[in-house]
Amino acid sequence: MDSALRQIIERVQDSARERRPLRIRGGGTKDFHGGVPLAGEVLDTRALSGVVDYEPSELVVTVRAGTPLAELEALLAGRGQCLPFEPPHFGEGATVGGMVAAGLSGPARASSGAVRDFVLGVEIVNGRAECLRFGGQVMKNVAGYDVSRLMAGAWGTLGVVTEVSLKVLPVPPAEATLRFDLPQDEALRRLQAWSGQPLPLNASRWEAGPSGTAGGVLHLRLRGATAAVESACRALGGELQPAQEAQAQWSACREQVLPWFEGRAEGAALWRLSVPPAAPALALPAGACAPLVEWHGGLRWVQAPEAVGPELRAVARAAGGAATLFRAAAQRSPVPAGIAASAAAGLQPADAALERIQARLRAAFDPEGIFNPGRMPAG
């Protein structure tokens, strides 16, 4: 056991004995999300850095939790591979452990899968200061309860992630982005129709046109075999976008630095509505702007005051989904590390049954409740 891991275990032992809260933190680039714990000593994981094992031919990489996410992505890119779920960084210093703990995925999530779908195994330190391993480095090692994937999106409430094994994929040989001028209803209808066809759909993004104009713009990204992408471009029509410009736009969407995000009005918070992709355009409450739609209709970003939160949650529930506060009204993008948001209620579970399950899990992994108190996994 190396010194960095030993120090973390000793910190957890001391904190559990004294019931002293710990705030687990890597690069801190996602501190803004829905409200951060206001109490607790910072437990910095960045000393746990480095690649433990990488087998490009096996499409598996094992890294320590404090490894910079950018460093891992550069390593994979050098071998023509990638993290297909496109995890957002939200600033310099994002770590692999933070990526897993947050469980946030980028534009390709609806087609490629979420973070948890690519987690093969983890090593954690639980609230009893025990160093535990779950899963392995191949899919067939996953049996019984898939505890390793519980860590994705748990926001550090179940333990300190110290090491993670991930499945990676080759970079697709071809990519193209098409633009369509469409109102939201028509864009959603087409996305549903296209999703049922054998097309290499990878990501989509719809946003309304400038204020005072009708309609909106749909961007559709295709990825896959060259022949499949070229055939889809011919079949779908639309306006082919310059490759470099399109890549920059998708990256800006992932990092929430598109004009739609950066132009958020004073007093407006950023809300994340997860709904079934087939849900029609939502009847948003007064004060909410037209959404930015991703994931082929499954993710609707909405800018609205925090006061309309109950109405937004009701709208999302009526559509079969849920709404969470993503950035508080006082926060702009990008957010300096360490800034606390105002409404931890934004991360409350969708229902009482889910809350009971989460409470039991936290009690099992962290009986003294020292990890990230007040932080709830997104419902």
BABA-999610 format. One record per residue (C-alpha): x, y, z negated; residue number from 1; residue in one letter. Coordinates in Angstrom, 3 decimals. Each point is the difference from the previous one (the first is absolute). Layout:
N
<site X="X" Y="Y" Z="Z" n="NUM" res="A"/>
...
//
This chain:
379
<site X="0.000" Y="0.000" Z="0.000" n="1" res="M"/>
<site X="1.497" Y="3.346" Z="1.009" n="2" res="D"/>
<site X="0.125" Y="3.065" Z="-2.226" n="3" res="S"/>
<site X="-2.797" Y="1.930" Z="1.765" n="4" res="A"/>
<site X="-2.504" Y="-2.808" Z="-0.518" n="5" res="L"/>
<site X="1.190" Y="-0.586" Z="-3.556" n="6" res="R"/>
<site X="-0.517" Y="3.682" Z="-0.842" n="7" res="Q"/>
<site X="-3.569" Y="-0.110" Z="1.327" n="8" res="I"/>
<site X="-0.780" Y="-3.103" Z="-2.057" n="9" res="I"/>
<site X="1.404" Y="1.656" Z="-3.117" n="10" res="E"/>
<site X="-2.045" Y="3.164" Z="0.659" n="11" res="R"/>
<site X="-3.161" Y="-2.064" Z="0.331" n="12" res="V"/>
<site X="0.810" Y="-1.979" Z="-3.172" n="13" res="Q"/>
<site X="0.483" Y="3.195" Z="-2.005" n="14" res="D"/>
<site X="-3.108" Y="1.641" Z="1.432" n="15" res="S"/>
<site X="-2.203" Y="-3.046" Z="-0.627" n="16" res="A"/>
<site X="1.226" Y="-0.302" Z="-3.567" n="17" res="R"/>
<site X="-0.709" Y="3.672" Z="-0.685" n="18" res="E"/>
<site X="-3.051" Y="0.150" Z="2.307" n="19" res="R"/>
<site X="1.662" Y="2.885" Z="1.810" n="20" res="R"/>
<site X="-1.422" Y="0.595" Z="3.525" n="21" res="P"/>
<site X="2.241" Y="-0.263" Z="3.045" n="22" res="L"/>
<site X="-0.536" Y="1.708" Z="3.308" n="23" res="R"/>
<site X="1.507" Y="-2.201" Z="2.709" n="24" res="I"/>
<site X="1.473" Y="2.105" Z="2.778" n="25" res="R"/>
<site X="2.170" Y="-0.453" Z="3.081" n="26" res="G"/>
<site X="0.364" Y="2.972" Z="2.315" n="27" res="G"/>
<site X="-3.140" Y="1.678" Z="-1.370" n="28" res="G"/>
<site X="-1.338" Y="0.824" Z="3.466" n="29" res="T"/>
<site X="-3.480" Y="-1.316" Z="-0.834" n="30" res="K"/>
<site X="-0.371" Y="1.595" Z="-3.417" n="31" res="D"/>
<site X="-2.795" Y="2.167" Z="1.372" n="32" res="F"/>
<site X="-2.329" Y="-2.900" Z="0.768" n="33" res="H"/>
<site X="-3.320" Y="0.372" Z="-1.776" n="34" res="G"/>
<site X="1.512" Y="1.191" Z="-3.279" n="35" res="G"/>
<site X="3.173" Y="-1.282" Z="-1.659" n="36" res="V"/>
<site X="0.562" Y="-1.084" Z="-3.630" n="37" res="P"/>
<site X="0.614" Y="3.093" Z="-2.077" n="38" res="L"/>
<site X="1.619" Y="-1.994" Z="-2.832" n="39" res="A"/>
<site X="2.943" Y="-2.358" Z="-0.055" n="40" res="G"/>
<site X="3.757" Y="0.053" Z="0.355" n="41" res="E"/>
<site X="1.204" Y="-0.361" Z="3.573" n="42" res="V"/>
<site X="1.417" Y="-3.435" Z="0.805" n="43" res="L"/>
<site X="2.064" Y="0.617" Z="3.134" n="44" res="D"/>
<site X="0.433" Y="-3.052" Z="2.251" n="45" res="T"/>
<site X="2.417" Y="1.500" Z="2.524" n="46" res="R"/>
<site X="3.034" Y="-1.717" Z="-1.538" n="47" res="A"/>
<site X="-1.529" Y="-3.290" Z="1.206" n="48" res="L"/>
<site X="1.142" Y="0.542" Z="3.568" n="49" res="S"/>
<site X="1.297" Y="-2.147" Z="2.814" n="50" res="G"/>
<site X="-0.852" Y="-2.788" Z="2.415" n="51" res="V"/>
<site X="0.106" Y="-3.415" Z="-1.657" n="52" res="V"/>
<site X="-0.537" Y="-2.110" Z="3.117" n="53" res="D"/>
<site X="-0.975" Y="0.587" Z="3.607" n="54" res="Y"/>
<site X="-0.664" Y="-2.750" Z="2.513" n="55" res="E"/>
<site X="-1.032" Y="1.642" Z="3.292" n="56" res="P"/>
<site X="-0.637" Y="-3.366" Z="1.638" n="57" res="S"/>
<site X="-2.378" Y="-0.916" Z="-2.858" n="58" res="E"/>
<site X="-1.711" Y="3.429" Z="0.010" n="59" res="L"/>
<site X="0.557" Y="0.385" Z="-3.753" n="60" res="V"/>
<site X="1.820" Y="2.633" Z="-2.042" n="61" res="V"/>
<site X="0.496" Y="0.125" Z="-3.779" n="62" res="T"/>
<site X="0.906" Y="3.348" Z="-1.549" n="63" res="V"/>
<site X="0.184" Y="1.534" Z="-3.439" n="64" res="R"/>
<site X="-2.805" Y="2.361" Z="-0.938" n="65" res="A"/>
<site X="2.025" Y="3.208" Z="-0.173" n="66" res="G"/>
<site X="1.300" Y="-0.383" Z="3.559" n="67" res="T"/>
<site X="-0.879" Y="3.084" Z="2.089" n="68" res="P"/>
<site X="-2.798" Y="-0.859" Z="2.424" n="69" res="L"/>
<site X="1.770" Y="1.904" Z="2.766" n="70" res="A"/>
<site X="3.088" Y="-2.163" Z="-0.537" n="71" res="E"/>
<site X="-2.015" Y="-3.190" Z="0.381" n="72" res="L"/>
<site X="-1.748" Y="1.262" Z="3.126" n="73" res="E"/>
<site X="3.337" Y="0.958" Z="1.558" n="74" res="A"/>
<site X="1.394" Y="-3.467" Z="-0.746" n="75" res="L"/>
<site X="-2.993" Y="-1.667" Z="1.656" n="76" res="L"/>
<site X="0.056" Y="2.345" Z="2.991" n="77" res="A"/>
<site X="3.612" Y="-0.969" Z="0.620" n="78" res="G"/>
<site X="-1.185" Y="-3.559" Z="0.594" n="79" res="R"/>
<site X="-3.073" Y="0.957" Z="2.020" n="80" res="G"/>
<site X="-2.377" Y="-0.657" Z="-2.904" n="81" res="Q"/>
<site X="-2.392" Y="2.067" Z="-2.108" n="82" res="C"/>
<site X="-2.547" Y="0.211" Z="-2.800" n="83" res="L"/>
<site X="-3.108" Y="-0.154" Z="2.219" n="84" res="P"/>
<site X="-2.328" Y="1.573" Z="-2.574" n="85" res="F"/>
<site X="1.908" Y="3.307" Z="0.328" n="86" res="E"/>
<site X="0.251" Y="1.012" Z="-3.678" n="87" res="P"/>
<site X="-0.107" Y="3.767" Z="-0.573" n="88" res="P"/>
<site X="2.933" Y="1.633" Z="-1.775" n="89" res="H"/>
<site X="-1.585" Y="3.334" Z="-0.972" n="90" res="F"/>
<site X="3.436" Y="1.526" Z="-0.478" n="91" res="G"/>
<site X="3.663" Y="-0.873" Z="-0.299" n="92" res="E"/>
<site X="0.972" Y="-2.646" Z="-2.510" n="93" res="G"/>
<site X="-2.912" Y="-2.430" Z="0.369" n="94" res="A"/>
<site X="0.975" Y="-3.472" Z="-1.249" n="95" res="T"/>
<site X="-0.982" Y="-3.538" Z="0.902" n="96" res="V"/>
<site X="-1.372" Y="-0.572" Z="-3.503" n="97" res="G"/>
<site X="-2.142" Y="3.120" Z="0.301" n="98" res="G"/>
<site X="-1.251" Y="-1.198" Z="3.379" n="99" res="M"/>
<site X="-1.193" Y="-3.268" Z="-1.561" n="100" res="V"/>
<site X="-1.392" Y="1.628" Z="-3.156" n="101" res="A"/>
<site X="-2.000" Y="2.549" Z="1.999" n="102" res="A"/>
<site X="-1.165" Y="-2.509" Z="2.601" n="103" res="G"/>
<site X="-0.569" Y="2.778" Z="2.550" n="104" res="L"/>
<site X="0.147" Y="-0.817" Z="3.709" n="105" res="S"/>
<site X="0.248" Y="2.196" Z="3.069" n="106" res="G"/>
<site X="-1.874" Y="0.314" Z="3.323" n="107" res="P"/>
<site X="0.509" Y="-3.655" Z="1.053" n="108" res="A"/>
<site X="-1.593" Y="-1.480" Z="-3.120" n="109" res="R"/>
<site X="-3.300" Y="-1.046" Z="1.661" n="110" res="A"/>
<site X="1.806" Y="-1.995" Z="2.689" n="111" res="S"/>
<site X="3.186" Y="-1.162" Z="-1.722" n="112" res="S"/>
<site X="-1.102" Y="-0.512" Z="-3.603" n="113" res="G"/>
<site X="0.689" Y="1.646" Z="-3.356" n="114" res="A"/>
<site X="3.091" Y="0.060" Z="-2.209" n="115" res="V"/>
<site X="-1.256" Y="-2.958" Z="-2.077" n="116" res="R"/>
<site X="-0.293" Y="-2.128" Z="3.151" n="117" res="D"/>
<site X="3.777" Y="0.165" Z="0.423" n="118" res="F"/>
<site X="1.068" Y="-0.540" Z="-3.621" n="119" res="V"/>
<site X="1.394" Y="-3.522" Z="-0.319" n="120" res="L"/>
<site X="1.383" Y="0.213" Z="-3.507" n="121" res="G"/>
<site X="0.900" Y="2.380" Z="-2.811" n="122" res="V"/>
<site X="2.079" Y="0.164" Z="-3.125" n="123" res="E"/>
<site X="-1.470" Y="2.092" Z="-2.811" n="124" res="I"/>
<site X="0.595" Y="0.869" Z="-3.630" n="125" res="V"/>
<site X="-3.304" Y="-0.305" Z="-1.844" n="126" res="N"/>
<site X="-1.156" Y="1.752" Z="-3.167" n="127" res="G"/>
<site X="1.632" Y="-2.695" Z="-2.144" n="128" res="R"/>
<site X="3.374" Y="0.830" Z="1.598" n="129" res="A"/>
<site X="0.018" Y="-3.356" Z="1.798" n="130" res="E"/>
<site X="1.617" Y="-0.143" Z="3.436" n="131" res="C"/>
<site X="-2.369" Y="-2.048" Z="2.186" n="132" res="L"/>
<site X="0.024" Y="-1.125" Z="3.625" n="133" res="R"/>
<site X="-3.065" Y="-0.716" Z="2.108" n="134" res="F"/>
<site X="-0.297" Y="-1.285" Z="3.558" n="135" res="G"/>
<site X="3.088" Y="-0.619" Z="2.090" n="136" res="G"/>
<site X="1.617" Y="0.833" Z="3.309" n="137" res="Q"/>
<site X="-2.264" Y="-1.986" Z="2.319" n="138" res="V"/>
<site X="-3.780" Y="-0.092" Z="0.378" n="139" res="M"/>
<site X="-0.333" Y="-3.668" Z="-1.026" n="140" res="K"/>
<site X="1.434" Y="0.863" Z="-3.425" n="141" res="N"/>
<site X="-3.213" Y="1.858" Z="-0.788" n="142" res="V"/>
<site X="-2.285" Y="-2.382" Z="-1.906" n="143" res="A"/>
<site X="-2.707" Y="0.392" Z="-2.612" n="144" res="G"/>
<site X="-0.458" Y="3.562" Z="-1.247" n="145" res="Y"/>
<site X="1.951" Y="2.332" Z="2.248" n="146" res="D"/>
<site X="1.310" Y="2.151" Z="-2.834" n="147" res="V"/>
<site X="2.635" Y="1.704" Z="2.128" n="148" res="S"/>
<site X="-2.647" Y="1.737" Z="2.093" n="149" res="R"/>
<site X="-1.746" Y="1.282" Z="-3.122" n="150" res="L"/>
<site X="2.913" Y="2.397" Z="-0.379" n="151" res="M"/>
<site X="-0.855" Y="1.726" Z="3.290" n="152" res="A"/>
<site X="-2.195" Y="2.939" Z="-0.918" n="153" res="G"/>
<site X="0.186" Y="-0.586" Z="-3.771" n="154" res="A"/>
<site X="1.892" Y="3.299" Z="-0.458" n="155" res="W"/>
<site X="2.384" Y="-1.539" Z="-2.534" n="156" res="G"/>
<site X="-2.725" Y="-0.860" Z="-2.521" n="157" res="T"/>
<site X="0.887" Y="-3.709" Z="0.023" n="158" res="L"/>
<site X="3.764" Y="0.201" Z="-0.291" n="159" res="G"/>
<site X="3.239" Y="1.454" Z="1.300" n="160" res="V"/>
<site X="0.647" Y="-1.338" Z="3.491" n="161" res="V"/>
<site X="3.740" Y="-0.697" Z="0.169" n="162" res="T"/>
<site X="0.334" Y="-1.996" Z="3.231" n="163" res="E"/>
<site X="-2.235" Y="-0.821" Z="2.950" n="164" res="V"/>
<site X="0.089" Y="-2.383" Z="2.977" n="165" res="S"/>
<site X="-1.785" Y="1.216" Z="3.124" n="166" res="L"/>
<site X="-1.005" Y="-1.494" Z="3.292" n="167" res="K"/>
<site X="1.089" Y="2.189" Z="2.916" n="168" res="V"/>
<site X="-0.848" Y="-0.113" Z="3.708" n="169" res="L"/>
<site X="1.750" Y="0.795" Z="3.278" n="170" res="P"/>
<site X="-0.622" Y="3.448" Z="1.459" n="171" res="V"/>
<site X="-2.572" Y="-0.434" Z="2.812" n="172" res="P"/>
<site X="1.591" Y="0.272" Z="3.446" n="173" res="P"/>
<site X="-2.491" Y="2.557" Z="1.321" n="174" res="A"/>
<site X="-2.033" Y="2.900" Z="-1.366" n="175" res="E"/>
<site X="-2.349" Y="2.579" Z="1.479" n="176" res="A"/>
<site X="-2.325" Y="2.668" Z="-1.406" n="177" res="T"/>
<site X="-3.180" Y="1.043" Z="1.811" n="178" res="L"/>
<site X="-2.038" Y="3.151" Z="-0.621" n="179" res="R"/>
<site X="-3.788" Y="0.234" Z="0.380" n="180" res="F"/>
<site X="-2.153" Y="3.102" Z="-0.492" n="181" res="D"/>
<site X="-2.985" Y="-1.395" Z="-1.905" n="182" res="L"/>
<site X="-2.389" Y="0.950" Z="-2.809" n="183" res="P"/>
<site X="0.270" Y="-2.068" Z="-3.168" n="184" res="Q"/>
<site X="-3.031" Y="-2.218" Z="0.656" n="185" res="D"/>
<site X="1.228" Y="-0.983" Z="3.447" n="186" res="E"/>
<site X="3.561" Y="-0.524" Z="-1.232" n="187" res="A"/>
<site X="-1.229" Y="-2.371" Z="-2.727" n="188" res="L"/>
<site X="-2.210" Y="-1.856" Z="2.472" n="189" res="R"/>
<site X="2.865" Y="-0.521" Z="2.426" n="190" res="R"/>
<site X="2.396" Y="-1.092" Z="-2.733" n="191" res="L"/>
<site X="-2.469" Y="-2.668" Z="-1.093" n="192" res="Q"/>
<site X="-0.445" Y="-1.209" Z="3.556" n="193" res="A"/>
<site X="3.735" Y="-0.081" Z="0.671" n="194" res="W"/>
<site X="0.686" Y="-1.828" Z="-3.274" n="195" res="S"/>
<site X="-2.042" Y="-2.922" Z="1.282" n="196" res="G"/>
<site X="2.077" Y="-0.307" Z="3.152" n="197" res="Q"/>
<site X="3.437" Y="-1.613" Z="0.518" n="198" res="P"/>
<site X="1.822" Y="3.339" Z="0.037" n="199" res="L"/>
<site X="3.328" Y="0.833" Z="-1.689" n="200" res="P"/>
<site X="-1.573" Y="2.636" Z="-2.265" n="201" res="L"/>
<site X="2.400" Y="1.185" Z="-2.690" n="202" res="N"/>
<site X="-1.184" Y="3.334" Z="-1.399" n="203" res="A"/>
<site X="-2.617" Y="2.681" Z="0.552" n="204" res="S"/>
<site X="-0.557" Y="3.569" Z="-1.142" n="205" res="R"/>
<site X="-3.002" Y="2.245" Z="0.567" n="206" res="W"/>
<site X="-0.384" Y="3.600" Z="-1.086" n="207" res="E"/>
<site X="-2.420" Y="2.763" Z="0.833" n="208" res="A"/>
<site X="0.878" Y="2.722" Z="2.455" n="209" res="G"/>
<site X="0.815" Y="3.569" Z="-1.089" n="210" res="P"/>
<site X="-2.616" Y="1.797" Z="-2.077" n="211" res="S"/>
<site X="-2.919" Y="1.151" Z="2.107" n="212" res="G"/>
<site X="0.501" Y="-2.613" Z="2.724" n="213" res="T"/>
<site X="-1.939" Y="-3.191" Z="0.602" n="214" res="A"/>
<site X="1.415" Y="-3.495" Z="0.135" n="215" res="G"/>
<site X="3.402" Y="-1.205" Z="-1.111" n="216" res="G"/>
<site X="3.066" Y="-1.948" Z="1.057" n="217" res="V"/>
<site X="0.702" Y="-3.718" Z="-0.337" n="218" res="L"/>
<site X="3.563" Y="-1.297" Z="0.235" n="219" res="H"/>
<site X="0.399" Y="-3.740" Z="0.528" n="220" res="L"/>
<site X="3.346" Y="-1.761" Z="-0.376" n="221" res="R"/>
<site X="0.640" Y="-3.274" Z="1.799" n="222" res="L"/>
<site X="2.890" Y="-2.308" Z="-0.914" n="223" res="R"/>
<site X="1.009" Y="-3.431" Z="1.187" n="224" res="G"/>
<site X="1.300" Y="-1.794" Z="3.062" n="225" res="A"/>
<site X="0.787" Y="2.322" Z="2.904" n="226" res="T"/>
<site X="-2.514" Y="-1.639" Z="2.331" n="227" res="A"/>
<site X="-2.748" Y="0.173" Z="-2.628" n="228" res="A"/>
<site X="0.597" Y="3.689" Z="-0.758" n="229" res="V"/>
<site X="0.126" Y="0.951" Z="3.674" n="230" res="E"/>
<site X="-3.179" Y="-1.956" Z="0.737" n="231" res="S"/>
<site X="-1.820" Y="1.635" Z="-2.929" n="232" res="A"/>
<site X="1.017" Y="3.479" Z="1.159" n="233" res="C"/>
<site X="-1.514" Y="-0.679" Z="3.412" n="234" res="R"/>
<site X="-3.191" Y="-1.460" Z="-1.472" n="235" res="A"/>
<site X="-0.623" Y="2.650" Z="-2.664" n="236" res="L"/>
<site X="0.825" Y="3.143" Z="1.930" n="237" res="G"/>
<site X="0.631" Y="3.096" Z="-2.043" n="238" res="G"/>
<site X="3.026" Y="2.268" Z="0.256" n="239" res="E"/>
<site X="3.386" Y="-1.604" Z="-0.575" n="240" res="L"/>
<site X="2.026" Y="2.036" Z="-2.502" n="241" res="Q"/>
<site X="3.764" Y="0.622" Z="0.279" n="242" res="P"/>
<site X="1.697" Y="-2.719" Z="-2.032" n="243" res="A"/>
<site X="2.253" Y="2.204" Z="-2.138" n="244" res="Q"/>
<site X="-2.765" Y="2.465" Z="-0.791" n="245" res="E"/>
<site X="-2.425" Y="-2.793" Z="-0.892" n="246" res="A"/>
<site X="2.492" Y="-1.683" Z="-2.324" n="247" res="Q"/>
<site X="0.567" Y="3.291" Z="-1.813" n="248" res="A"/>
<site X="-3.756" Y="0.463" Z="-0.421" n="249" res="Q"/>
<site X="-0.518" Y="-3.493" Z="-1.436" n="250" res="W"/>
<site X="2.865" Y="0.567" Z="-2.426" n="251" res="S"/>
<site X="-1.544" Y="3.333" Z="-1.024" n="252" res="A"/>
<site X="-3.324" Y="-1.737" Z="-0.554" n="253" res="C"/>
<site X="1.633" Y="-2.642" Z="-2.197" n="254" res="R"/>
<site X="1.748" Y="2.658" Z="-2.096" n="255" res="E"/>
<site X="-3.044" Y="2.305" Z="-0.085" n="256" res="Q"/>
<site X="1.738" Y="2.955" Z="1.607" n="257" res="V"/>
<site X="-2.317" Y="0.331" Z="2.988" n="258" res="L"/>
<site X="-1.626" Y="3.462" Z="0.265" n="259" res="P"/>
<site X="-3.282" Y="-1.582" Z="-1.186" n="260" res="W"/>
<site X="1.644" Y="-0.907" Z="-3.337" n="261" res="F"/>
<site X="2.219" Y="3.042" Z="-0.395" n="262" res="E"/>
<site X="-2.838" Y="2.402" Z="0.847" n="263" res="G"/>
<site X="-2.054" Y="-1.069" Z="-3.007" n="264" res="R"/>
<site X="-2.060" Y="2.904" Z="-1.286" n="265" res="A"/>
<site X="0.605" Y="1.576" Z="-3.377" n="266" res="E"/>
<site X="-2.028" Y="-1.850" Z="-2.628" n="267" res="G"/>
<site X="-0.462" Y="-3.124" Z="2.120" n="268" res="A"/>
<site X="1.248" Y="-3.378" Z="-1.196" n="269" res="A"/>
<site X="0.906" Y="-2.880" Z="2.297" n="270" res="L"/>
<site X="-2.330" Y="-2.996" Z="-0.323" n="271" res="W"/>
<site X="0.536" Y="-3.509" Z="1.329" n="272" res="R"/>
<site X="-3.154" Y="-1.847" Z="1.053" n="273" res="L"/>
<site X="0.423" Y="-3.706" Z="0.746" n="274" res="S"/>
<site X="-3.066" Y="-1.311" Z="1.826" n="275" res="V"/>
<site X="-0.851" Y="-2.846" Z="2.407" n="276" res="P"/>
<site X="1.332" Y="0.901" Z="3.470" n="277" res="P"/>
<site X="-3.504" Y="-0.433" Z="1.437" n="278" res="A"/>
<site X="-1.412" Y="2.728" Z="-2.277" n="279" res="A"/>
<site X="-1.392" Y="2.928" Z="2.036" n="280" res="P"/>
<site X="1.085" Y="3.601" Z="-0.460" n="281" res="A"/>
<site X="-0.648" Y="0.861" Z="-3.660" n="282" res="L"/>
<site X="-2.419" Y="2.694" Z="-1.141" n="283" res="A"/>
<site X="2.499" Y="1.938" Z="-2.101" n="284" res="L"/>
<site X="-1.112" Y="2.432" Z="-2.719" n="285" res="P"/>
<site X="0.121" Y="3.740" Z="0.380" n="286" res="A"/>
<site X="3.509" Y="1.337" Z="-0.419" n="287" res="G"/>
<site X="1.671" Y="-2.997" Z="1.667" n="288" res="A"/>
<site X="1.718" Y="0.441" Z="3.339" n="289" res="C"/>
<site X="-0.166" Y="-2.371" Z="2.962" n="290" res="A"/>
<site X="2.122" Y="-3.074" Z="-0.766" n="291" res="P"/>
<site X="3.188" Y="-1.349" Z="1.474" n="292" res="L"/>
<site X="-0.765" Y="-3.646" Z="0.838" n="293" res="V"/>
<site X="2.582" Y="-2.792" Z="0.041" n="294" res="E"/>
<site X="0.105" Y="-3.803" Z="0.000" n="295" res="W"/>
<site X="-2.564" Y="-0.355" Z="2.814" n="296" res="H"/>
<site X="-2.605" Y="1.647" Z="-2.218" n="297" res="G"/>
<site X="0.906" Y="-1.673" Z="-3.290" n="298" res="G"/>
<site X="1.740" Y="3.023" Z="-1.557" n="299" res="L"/>
<site X="-1.564" Y="3.475" Z="-0.105" n="300" res="R"/>
<site X="2.075" Y="2.870" Z="-1.433" n="301" res="W"/>
<site X="-2.177" Y="2.855" Z="-1.260" n="302" res="V"/>
<site X="0.881" Y="3.429" Z="-1.337" n="303" res="Q"/>
<site X="-2.473" Y="1.188" Z="-2.635" n="304" res="A"/>
<site X="-0.045" Y="1.624" Z="-3.451" n="305" res="P"/>
<site X="0.460" Y="-2.348" Z="-2.946" n="306" res="E"/>
<site X="-3.449" Y="1.026" Z="-1.238" n="307" res="A"/>
<site X="-1.674" Y="-1.959" Z="2.824" n="308" res="V"/>
<site X="1.775" Y="-3.210" Z="-1.010" n="309" res="G"/>
<site X="-3.185" Y="-1.698" Z="-1.284" n="310" res="P"/>
<site X="-1.762" Y="0.753" Z="3.285" n="311" res="E"/>
<site X="2.908" Y="-1.321" Z="2.055" n="312" res="L"/>
<site X="0.099" Y="-3.185" Z="-2.061" n="313" res="R"/>
<site X="-3.729" Y="-0.443" Z="0.523" n="314" res="A"/>
<site X="0.383" Y="0.459" Z="3.764" n="315" res="V"/>
<site X="2.835" Y="-2.549" Z="0.104" n="316" res="A"/>
<site X="-1.931" Y="-2.513" Z="-2.120" n="317" res="R"/>
<site X="-3.047" Y="0.338" Z="2.240" n="318" res="A"/>
<site X="2.237" Y="-0.919" Z="2.953" n="319" res="A"/>
<site X="1.390" Y="-3.037" Z="-1.847" n="320" res="G"/>
<site X="3.280" Y="1.561" Z="-1.059" n="321" res="G"/>
<site X="1.644" Y="2.211" Z="-2.630" n="322" res="A"/>
<site X="1.427" Y="3.514" Z="-0.317" n="323" res="A"/>
<site X="3.087" Y="0.980" Z="-2.004" n="324" res="T"/>
<site X="1.720" Y="3.280" Z="-0.668" n="325" res="L"/>
<site X="3.336" Y="-0.088" Z="1.828" n="326" res="F"/>
<site X="1.414" Y="3.505" Z="-0.511" n="327" res="R"/>
<site X="-1.433" Y="2.475" Z="-2.481" n="328" res="A"/>
<site X="-1.006" Y="3.453" Z="1.211" n="329" res="A"/>
<site X="3.042" Y="1.629" Z="-1.600" n="330" res="A"/>
<site X="2.416" Y="-2.227" Z="1.908" n="331" res="Q"/>
<site X="1.373" Y="0.761" Z="3.399" n="332" res="R"/>
<site X="2.021" Y="-2.265" Z="2.298" n="333" res="S"/>
<site X="2.778" Y="-0.906" Z="-0.469" n="334" res="P"/>
<site X="-0.173" Y="-0.117" Z="-3.815" n="335" res="V"/>
<site X="3.091" Y="0.514" Z="-2.148" n="336" res="P"/>
<site X="0.797" Y="-3.085" Z="-2.059" n="337" res="A"/>
<site X="-1.473" Y="-0.039" Z="-3.473" n="338" res="G"/>
<site X="-3.023" Y="2.252" Z="0.539" n="339" res="I"/>
<site X="-3.070" Y="-1.337" Z="-1.788" n="340" res="A"/>
<site X="-3.437" Y="0.053" Z="1.544" n="341" res="A"/>
<site X="-3.134" Y="0.995" Z="-1.840" n="342" res="S"/>
<site X="-2.430" Y="-2.889" Z="0.296" n="343" res="A"/>
<site X="1.040" Y="-3.504" Z="-1.006" n="344" res="A"/>
<site X="-3.648" Y="-0.912" Z="0.531" n="345" res="A"/>
<site X="0.798" Y="-0.063" Z="3.700" n="346" res="G"/>
<site X="1.495" Y="-3.473" Z="-0.504" n="347" res="L"/>
<site X="-2.842" Y="-1.569" Z="-1.948" n="348" res="Q"/>
<site X="-1.131" Y="-3.438" Z="1.203" n="349" res="P"/>
<site X="-3.060" Y="-0.202" Z="2.213" n="350" res="A"/>
<site X="-2.097" Y="-1.939" Z="-2.543" n="351" res="D"/>
<site X="-0.070" Y="-1.323" Z="-3.560" n="352" res="A"/>
<site X="0.810" Y="-3.584" Z="1.010" n="353" res="A"/>
<site X="3.183" Y="1.099" Z="1.738" n="354" res="L"/>
<site X="0.933" Y="2.117" Z="-3.000" n="355" res="E"/>
<site X="-0.336" Y="-3.031" Z="-2.307" n="356" res="R"/>
<site X="2.214" Y="-2.109" Z="2.271" n="357" res="I"/>
<site X="2.653" Y="2.702" Z="0.120" n="358" res="Q"/>
<site X="-0.110" Y="0.416" Z="-3.776" n="359" res="A"/>
<site X="0.543" Y="-3.744" Z="-0.525" n="360" res="R"/>
<site X="2.922" Y="-0.028" Z="2.396" n="361" res="L"/>
<site X="1.637" Y="2.935" Z="-1.743" n="362" res="R"/>
<site X="-0.508" Y="-1.648" Z="-3.383" n="363" res="A"/>
<site X="1.650" Y="-3.199" Z="1.255" n="364" res="A"/>
<site X="3.014" Y="1.692" Z="1.575" n="365" res="F"/>
<site X="0.344" Y="2.978" Z="-2.353" n="366" res="D"/>
<site X="-1.619" Y="-0.821" Z="-3.371" n="367" res="P"/>
<site X="1.253" Y="3.168" Z="-1.716" n="368" res="E"/>
<site X="-1.173" Y="2.236" Z="2.844" n="369" res="G"/>
<site X="3.342" Y="1.755" Z="0.463" n="370" res="I"/>
<site X="0.176" Y="0.086" Z="3.818" n="371" res="F"/>
<site X="-1.355" Y="3.102" Z="1.740" n="372" res="N"/>
<site X="-2.855" Y="0.645" Z="-2.470" n="373" res="P"/>
<site X="-2.992" Y="1.648" Z="1.652" n="374" res="G"/>
<site X="1.026" Y="-1.171" Z="3.448" n="375" res="R"/>
<site X="-2.611" Y="-2.190" Z="1.653" n="376" res="M"/>
<site X="0.359" Y="-2.055" Z="3.192" n="377" res="P"/>
<site X="-2.149" Y="1.389" Z="2.790" n="378" res="A"/>
<site X="-3.348" Y="-1.665" Z="0.327" n="379" res="G"/>
//
